[in-house]
Amino acid sequence: MKPRSAKAKGRKLEKETHKDFQSFGWKSFVVPGSGAFDGWPGDVSVMSPAGGKYLVECKSHKSPLKTLRNWMKGAEILVHRADYEEPWVTMTLKTFGEIAGSDE
């Protein structure tokens, strides 16, 4: 993939993610330069209705994390961790939106 098309692919995901978070009722903006500048980390900055602030990193791949999808086996939420580290939660953005929307 040419660098231009890879950048365009990533930028498209950032814009879609920004719009998705807004549809969940969160404040959202795309970070200038996609996190390339000091003081502006991440790709999308979001704030929950309760006031929690989070940075979202967006990665677009041809076949994203095949192993995680296999581990999920049809589940909506996957909890996983490496030895001696904190657990991580993996889910679709749609599932996240459903959970976030029901937290009011």
N, C-alpha and C positions, 0 to 999 in steps of 0.2 A: 504494500500500500504506500502510495506517495505521501510525503509529509503533509501536503496541503489537504488531501482528502482525510487523513487521520485527524488533523486539527478540526476540520469541518464536522467530522463524525462526533468528536468529543464536545464541540460547541453545541451541536444539536441536542445531545443528551443533557447538557447543562441547562439549556433553555427549557426542555421538556420537564426536567426535574424541578426547576423553579416554578413552572406553571402547576405541576402536580402538588407541590407543597402549598401553593396559594389556594388550590381547590380544596385542600384539607382545612382551610381556615388559618393557616400559618402565614406570618409575614416572611417574605423571601426576596433575596436579590442575588443576581449572578455577580460573583467577585470579579473586579476588573483584572484582566490579564490571566484569568484562571489560576490564581495562586502563584503567579510567576514573580510577583513583587514582594519585597520584605514588608511585613505589616499587613499583608492581605493573603493569608493562607487559605487553602481550600478552593473549591470551585463555586459553591453556592452557600450563602449564609442564610440561616433560617431562625425564626423565633416562634416558639409555640404560643398558643393562646394564653398559657399560664405564665409566659415570660421567659421560659428557658431558651437560651441561645446555643445553637449548634452549627458546626461547620460540616458541610457535606462534600466529599470528594467523589467525583464522577469518573468512571472508567468504562469505556465502550470497547468490547472485544467481539471478535467473530464468534467465539464459543465461550461465553463467560463461565468460568469456574465449574467445569463439568463435574468435578468431584463433589462439590457442594450440592449440585442438583441431584446427583446420584444418592448422596447421603439423605436428602430430604424425603425421598421415596413417597411423594405425594402429600407430605405434611405441609402445613402453612408456615410453621416457624421451626428453625433449626438452631439449637444451642450447641456450640462446639468450643473447645479450648485446647491449647497446646499445654504440655506439661508445665506446671508451676506458673501458669499465667491466668489472667482473668478470663472468664467465659465470654464468648461473643454470641450475638444473636444475628441470624441471617433470615431474611424474609423478602417477599416481593414488596415493591413500593405500594402496590394496591392493598396488600394485607396491612402494611404499616398505616396507610391512610384510614382504613377501617378501624384500626385500634385507636389511632390518634383522634379520630372523629367521635369516638364513643367515650372519650375521657372528660367530657364537659360536665 
